[in-house]
Amino acid sequence: MQWDQTKLLFIICFLVLDIFLIQQLLTKEDYKYSEESSTEEEIASNIEGLKENVSDESFEAPLIYAMNKSYSESDITSLEKLNNQQQVIVNNYLLIGRFKEPVPINLEDESYQEKLNGLIFNSQSYTFWGKDTSKDILIFFQQIEYPIFYNKNALLLIQLNDNGEMIQYVQTMMEKEKDDQQDPEKLNSQMNAISTLFLKENLIETGDKVTDVNLGYHNLISLPNGEQVLNPTWNVEVNETEDYFVNAIEGHNYPRNNDFIDTTYHEFIDEMQASEQSSLLFLQTEDEDEEEELYETIKQGLLNIGNTIIGVGNE
């Protein structure tokens, strides 16, 4: 009899404990929901463009493991078929092309991509990002599912002359490591990225307008073997002029590198000048004299950009 009463007492105690824990959980969830609602209300009351340009959908994307593309024999054959140009490949990953005759390009004409298809290797793998007017450079980012933001190993830079015609380009490309890929992960919401920029980083200010939000990739870490781990990243455009990048899994902001183009060009110049003859592969040239002339012309084209960068920096 006494044992039955003891068991009953234990049962009642556990029931009371369960009820208490459930109540705590519900209270916590209510608080979390209330906190999230309060945060969103605060953002909505201070930032414009949320209803039009911010999605409340759920997104998934995997980490991507990628390496620099090495050019195969079939790639070389394709490169030799490209029109109106000569090329040099540096260290089997950095491709630099020089057009024999300047090529007009109008980015407002949707057919410009068709023109690039006959001039740039795998041009359909790149998306136009913007123009650096101070240096007359068109900037394209490589896409692997989504654009890879500001990565010198996934880049197409096209130099223009004073007439806005294409005269030279620098191209790098990455490839996914087939045996080292990950399953898609659930991503933080677009609103979460905006919250980070507004409430934590103070990069978005009251009265600003979010004009676009897009998914892409950003280098998370570079491994000793040259492999890069690319992380899903939200690109938040503000006032149509400023771009911010937020890790879509961990939620932190990637600092903007305003000197990216400058730094990248100087690194390409240094790499080309430091390369031995054996690490240079010339394409669509007739003899060594033509190769030497192409090398000097391309190098001077890069140096001209470098000098422009230095000049702008000293102003």
N, C-alpha and C positions, 0 to 999 in steps of 0.2 A: 504493500500500500504506500509506504513511504517512498519507495523507488518510483512508483507511478507519479506521485506528486512532484518528485524531483524532475522527472522527464518532462512533465507538463510545464514546470517552471522554466526549464531550458528552452522548450519550444516557444513559449511566450516571449522570452528574452530575445531569441533569434528573430522572431517576427517583428518585435519592436525595433531591433537593430536594422532589419531589412527595410522597414518603413522609413526609418530615419535616413538610411543611405540613399534610398530612392528619392526622398524629399530633397536631400542635398544635391543629388545629381540633377534633378529637375530645376532646382534653384540656380545651379551653375549654368545649365543650358540656357535658362531664361536670361541670366545675366550676360552670357556670351552673346546671345541673339540680340539683346538690348544694346550691348556695347557695340556690336557690329552695325546695328541699325543706326545708332547714334553717330558712329564714325562716318558712315555713308552719308547721313544727313548733313554732317558738318562739311564734308567734302563738297556735296551737291550745292550747299549754300554759298560756297566760296569759289568754286571752279565752274567754268562754263564748258559746254560742249559734251557733257557726259552722256546725255540721252541719245544724241545723234551719233557719237563716235566711239562709245565704250560698250562692248558686248558683255552680257551677263551669262554667256554660254560657258560650258565646261570644256577645257582643252586638255589634250594629252600629246606628249611628244617624248621621244627617247633621248638620252645622251648619245652623242655620235663620236666614235673614235675614227680619226682620219689622219692620213699621211700625205706628204707632198706627192703629187703625181710625177712619175718618171715616164719619159716619152718612149714608147715602143716603136718598133719598125713600122707598124701600120700607122701610128701617129705621125711619124716622120713623112710617110707617103702623103698623108692628108695635108700636112703643113706645106709640102712642096707644090700642092695643087692650088694653094691660096693665091689670089690674083694680085698683081701690081706691087710686089714686095720682095724683100730679102729679109732673112731672119738669122738670129744667132741664139742658141740655147746655152745658158751658162749653168754648169754643174747639174745638168740634166733636169732642172726644174724651173729655172727662170728663163722665160721666153721673151725676147725683145725683137720687134719687127719694125722695119723702116719702109714706108711706101715710096715707090719710085716716083710717082706723081701724087700730089696732094689730092685728098678725096673729100668732096663736100659732104656734109651730114646735117640733116635737119631733124632734131629730136622731136619736134612738134608733128612731124609727119610719121604716122604709125608704121610706114613701110621701111623705116630706118633699120629695123631689125633684120629685114631681108637683105639689105645691103651688107650689114655686118656679117651675115652668114657666109658670104663669099670672101670675107677678108680676115675674119678672126676665128681661130680654132675653137670649136665648141661654144660659139658665141651665145647660143640659146641657154647655156648654163649660167649666164650672168644677167643681173638685173641692174638697170640704171639707178644710181643713188643720187648723183648731183654733179654740179659743175663747180670747180674751183676757178672763179673768174680771175683771181690775182695771178694764176699760173697758167691759165688756158688749158685746163685738164678736165676731161670727162672721167668720172669715177663710177665704176661698176663693181658690184659685189657678186662673188660666186654664190650660187644657190645649191644646197643639198637639202632638198625638201623645202627649206626656207632660206632666206639670205643669211650669209655669214658676215656679221658686222665687223668692220675695221680689222681685218686680218690680212697681214701682208702676204700670206701664203694662199689667199683665195681672192685674188684681186685682178682687175683689168683697168689700167690707166691709159687713156688715149690722149696724146698731146696734140694740140691744135696750133696752126699758125695764126698770123694776125687777121687772116680772112675767115677764120673759123673752120678751116679745112683740116682733116686728119693727116698728120705727117709721120707719126711714130707711136708705138704702144709698148707697154710692159705688161706681161701677163703671168700670173701664177695660178695654180689649181691644186685642189686637194681631192683625195679619193677616200671613200669609206673603207675601213678595214672590215672585210667580209666576215672574218672569223671572230670579231670582237665587238659585236653590237648588242645593244640593250633593249629590253622591253619598254614600251611607252610608259611614262609616268604621268600621274595627274598633276596639272600645273596650277600654280596660284592664279587667281582671277586677274583680269585686267584692272579691276577696281583696286585690288590689293597692290598692284604695281603703282598705281596713282597715289594710293595712301602712303606708300613708302616715300615717294618723291615729295609729297605735300607735307605730311606730318612728321616724318623722321628726318628727311634730308633737307627740307626747306628749299628745294630746287624749283618747285612750282609755287607761285605766289597767288594770293587772293586776287581775283579778277582775271587771271590767266585763263586761256581756253585750250582744252585738249582737242587737237584737230585730227589726230589719227592714232591708232594703236595697232601694231602689227607684230607677229611672231617671227623670230629669227633665231640665230645661234651666235654665241660669243665664246671665245676661247676661255675655258675654265682653268686648264692646266696644260703645260707642255711637258711630255715625258722624256726621259733621257734618250730613248730610241728615236726621237723626232716626231713621235705620234702626238697629236693634240686631242684633248677631250673637249668637245664642243657642247655647251650647255644651252638648253632652250632659254630664250631671253625675250622679254617684252621690250619693243621699241615704242616709246611714248613720244609723239610729236606734240609740241606745245606752241601755240600761236603761229603755226606754219613755218617757224624759223629755228626752233630749238629741238634737238633730239636727245632723249635720255634712254638709258638701257638698264633694265632691272632683271636680275636672275629670276626666271619663272618657276624655279623649284625652291631655292633657298631664300629668295625674297630680298637680297641685298642689291644695292645700286652699284653699277660699274662706273667708275670715274671716267669722264670723257677725256679723250686724248686729242686736244686741239692741234697738236703738232704731228698727228699721224702721217699725213701726206709728206710733210717735210722729212720726218725721220725715215720713212720708208724709202723715199728717193735717195737719201744719202746712203742708206744701207745697200741699196741696189748698185749705186755708183761704186761704193767701196768693194762690194763683192765682185763686180765686173773688173775693176782695176787690179784686184788681188788674184784673179783667176789665172792659172797657167794655160798655155795654149792647148794642152791636152784636154782641158775641161770645157773648151768652147767647141760647139758644133755649128758650123755655118750651113745655111740652106739657101738654095736658089742663087748661088754664086758660081762664077766660072773658074776662077783660079785664085791663087794666094794673094795676088795684088788686089783683086776685087774684095777678098775677105778682109784684108787690112784696111782698105778704104771704108768698107761697111762698118768695121769695128770702130774706127776713128769717128765716123759720122754719127753712129749711135751714141758713142761715149760723149761726144760734144753736145748731142741733143739732151742727154741726161744732165750734163754739167750746166747747160743753159738753164734748165729747170732749177738745179741746185743753186745757181747764182741768183736766180729770181727769188728763190726762197730766202737767201741771205739778205738780198736787197730789201725785201719786204720786212724782214725781221729787224733791219737797222733803221727803218723809217720811224 
